[in-house]
Amino acid sequence: MASGRYRVCVVGASGVTGGELLRLLINHPGVELVCATSREFRGEYVFRVHPNLRGRTELTFSDSTIDSVLKKDIDVVFLALPHGQSIEWVPKLYEAGLTIVDLSADFRLKDPKAYVEWYGWEKPHPYPDLLSKAVYGMPELHREELKGAKLIAVPGCMATAAIISLAPVVKAGLVDTDRIVVDAKISSSGAGAHAPRLDLHPFRTYVIRPYEVVHHRHTAEIEQELGLLINRQVRVAFTPHAVDLVRGILTTSHAWLTKPVQEPEVWRAYRTMYGNEPFIRLVKDRAGFQRYPDVKYVIGSNLVDIGFEIDTRLNRLVVLAAIDNLMKGASGQAVQAMNVALGFPETTALDQVPLYPV
Ligand SMILES: NC(=O)c1ccc[n+]([C@@H]2O[C@H](COP(=O)([O-])OP(=O)(O)OC[C@H]3O[C@@H](n4cnc5c(N)ncnc54)[C@H](OP(=O)(O)O)[C@@H]3O)[C@@H](O)[C@H]2O)c1
């Protein structure tokens, strides 16, 4: 921290979330971006891979090995690597005393055995001690634990929308936690820069494609985080759909009310929990162009728009949430969590107004 700013490295910086991290971090007054790694583009200017950064950084991609990153004398490292890769990096980086912000799922689940069930690992997580130290990087739920945290597991993108939008009504006991149904729509950037054939433009355009209809991985973290709020198991049926958007996630959750509930009580649950949250907007309007959350109005921002409607006929609560998957769903939330961990104002480098129209 020689310059008075934290020295930061982004590992996996050629990818989609890596590029978004660079976009945010070059505007962060408290950090100095000293390293961005890539195996494929080593030595190349970062702006040649992320053209939006032309004129904003002269950084070139450096070696993507643990030793070369450690030699950069950094304080903070963001791991924007595929699932199953961060686990190779974290133990050594942790031992070196760095603050680690991991965007993968490798340290999100608290139960070591859950990785066998949800991620198909042959054995339980090999570092249960590090798992217990990892803080789930969602400031709205874990702000106190994040202060000073050295290992941050950034939440999954669709899980973020589902957890944040459902947490207040779960915590307030308004809904039956044995059966919550979450339907998600996700954009193509969610599949990363090395997407499989079905996510290439000709195969993705015009698509509203259900996938991993049951047992999607994000189910595990949604159940974990909602369960932690009430110290009881929560059961979630989660189904995602790939849609023809570049950025954005919309979740529509269906929960059944535990008693007859009027609107003010639901509003109260949200305002009690999120009244002072800088990135949460409650959207339920009778006039104007936006009546409910819509991805169109959050793109480029770290916001979560949340809305709801009560279905008195079926005793059902419908909860809606819209986020930009690369911002609140990944890199924005990662920077937000880092801000809390290092003691910066939480909105530092994150107060973008959404692009409109997009
Ligand atoms: N995309 C999203 O909306 C989103 C949201 C939340 C969380 N996440 C998570 O964030 C992580 C990154 O996702 P992404 O979408 O940015 O993926 P991505 O676009 O595929 O980028 C990952 C980068 O990691 C590097 N990489 C791949 N394998 C590696 C290895 N074995 N060792 C070192 N570097 C390796 C690659 O760069 P080089 O080949 O150039 O080295 C690649 O550009 C994933 O764990 C993902 O699940 C993504």
Ligand as a Chemical Component Dictionary entry (heavy atoms), coordinates in Angstrom:
data_LIG
# 
_chem_comp.id                   LIG 
_chem_comp.type                 NON-POLYMER 
_chem_comp.pdbx_formal_charge   0 
_chem_comp.three_letter_code    LIG 
# 
loop_
_chem_comp_atom.comp_id 
_chem_comp_atom.atom_id 
_chem_comp_atom.alt_atom_id 
_chem_comp_atom.type_symbol 
_chem_comp_atom.charge 
_chem_comp_atom.model_Cartn_x 
_chem_comp_atom.model_Cartn_y 
_chem_comp_atom.model_Cartn_z 
_chem_comp_atom.pdbx_ordinal 
LIG N1  N1  N 0  -20.776 -13.842 -15.927 1  
LIG C1  C1  C 0  -21.550 -13.618 -14.879 2  
LIG O1  O1  O 0  -22.616 -12.983 -14.994 3  
LIG C2  C2  C 0  -21.147 -14.091 -13.512 4  
LIG C3  C3  C 0  -21.901 -13.666 -12.421 5  
LIG C4  C4  C 0  -21.545 -14.092 -11.135 6  
LIG C5  C5  C 0  -20.459 -14.919 -10.966 7  
LIG N2  N2  N 1  -19.746 -15.334 -12.046 8  
LIG C6  C6  C 0  -18.596 -16.192 -11.813 9  
LIG O2  O2  O 0  -17.422 -15.420 -12.005 10 
LIG C7  C7  C 0  -16.378 -16.269 -12.507 11 
LIG C8  C8  C 0  -15.874 -15.679 -13.808 12 
LIG O3  O3  O 0  -16.951 -15.674 -14.727 13 
LIG P1  P1  P 0  -16.860 -14.986 -16.146 14 
LIG O4  O4  O 0  -18.250 -14.952 -16.651 15 
LIG O5  O5  O -1 -16.083 -13.743 -16.076 16 
LIG O6  O6  O 0  -16.030 -16.093 -16.956 17 
LIG P2  P2  P 0  -15.135 -15.905 -18.258 18 
LIG O7  O7  O 0  -15.643 -14.764 -19.057 19 
LIG O8  O8  O 0  -15.031 -17.231 -18.887 20 
LIG O9  O9  O 0  -13.728 -15.483 -17.659 21 
LIG C9  C9  C 0  -12.935 -16.340 -16.868 22 
LIG C10 C10 C 0  -11.472 -16.045 -17.180 23 
LIG O10 O10 O 0  -10.657 -16.903 -16.388 24 
LIG C11 C11 C 0  -9.500  -17.270 -17.109 25 
LIG N3  N3  N 0  -9.265  -18.696 -16.857 26 
LIG C12 C12 C 0  -10.030 -19.748 -17.239 27 
LIG N4  N4  N 0  -9.500  -20.899 -16.771 28 
LIG C13 C13 C 0  -8.396  -20.547 -16.072 29 
LIG C14 C14 C 0  -7.417  -21.290 -15.358 30 
LIG N5  N5  N 0  -7.481  -22.616 -15.277 31 
LIG N6  N6  N 0  -6.399  -20.606 -14.759 32 
LIG C15 C15 C 0  -6.308  -19.265 -14.866 33 
LIG N7  N7  N 0  -7.205  -18.509 -15.553 34 
LIG C16 C16 C 0  -8.231  -19.151 -16.142 35 
LIG C17 C17 C 0  -9.774  -17.023 -18.592 36 
LIG O11 O11 O 0  -8.808  -16.091 -19.064 37 
LIG P3  P3  P 0  -7.503  -16.546 -19.894 38 
LIG O12 O12 O 0  -7.876  -17.763 -20.687 39 
LIG O13 O13 O 0  -7.239  -15.347 -20.724 40 
LIG O14 O14 O 0  -6.474  -16.795 -18.853 41 
LIG C18 C18 C 0  -11.146 -16.358 -18.618 42 
LIG O15 O15 O 0  -11.156 -15.160 -19.398 43 
LIG C19 C19 C 0  -16.994 -17.656 -12.688 44 
LIG O16 O16 O 0  -16.692 -18.451 -11.574 45 
LIG C20 C20 C 0  -18.475 -17.345 -12.767 46 
LIG O17 O17 O 0  -19.292 -18.419 -12.399 47 
LIG C21 C21 C 0  -20.054 -14.921 -13.311 48 
# 
loop_
_chem_comp_bond.comp_id 
_chem_comp_bond.atom_id_1 
_chem_comp_bond.atom_id_2 
_chem_comp_bond.value_order 
_chem_comp_bond.pdbx_ordinal 
LIG N1  C1  SING 1  
LIG C1  O1  DOUB 2  
LIG C1  C2  SING 3  
LIG C2  C3  SING 4  
LIG C2  C21 DOUB 5  
LIG C3  C4  DOUB 6  
LIG C4  C5  SING 7  
LIG C5  N2  DOUB 8  
LIG N2  C6  SING 9  
LIG N2  C21 SING 10 
LIG C6  O2  SING 11 
LIG C6  C20 SING 12 
LIG O2  C7  SING 13 
LIG C7  C8  SING 14 
LIG C7  C19 SING 15 
LIG C8  O3  SING 16 
LIG O3  P1  SING 17 
LIG P1  O4  DOUB 18 
LIG P1  O5  SING 19 
LIG P1  O6  SING 20 
LIG O6  P2  SING 21 
LIG P2  O7  DOUB 22 
LIG P2  O8  SING 23 
LIG P2  O9  SING 24 
LIG O9  C9  SING 25 
LIG C9  C10 SING 26 
LIG C10 O10 SING 27 
LIG C10 C18 SING 28 
LIG O10 C11 SING 29 
LIG C11 N3  SING 30 
LIG C11 C17 SING 31 
LIG N3  C12 SING 32 
LIG N3  C16 SING 33 
LIG C12 N4  DOUB 34 
LIG N4  C13 SING 35 
LIG C13 C14 SING 36 
LIG C13 C16 DOUB 37 
LIG C14 N5  SING 38 
LIG C14 N6  DOUB 39 
LIG N6  C15 SING 40 
LIG C15 N7  DOUB 41 
LIG N7  C16 SING 42 
LIG C17 O11 SING 43 
LIG C17 C18 SING 44 
LIG O11 P3  SING 45 
LIG P3  O12 DOUB 46 
LIG P3  O13 SING 47 
LIG P3  O14 SING 48 
LIG C18 O15 SING 49 
LIG C19 O16 SING 50 
LIG C19 C20 SING 51 
LIG C20 O17 SING 52 
# 
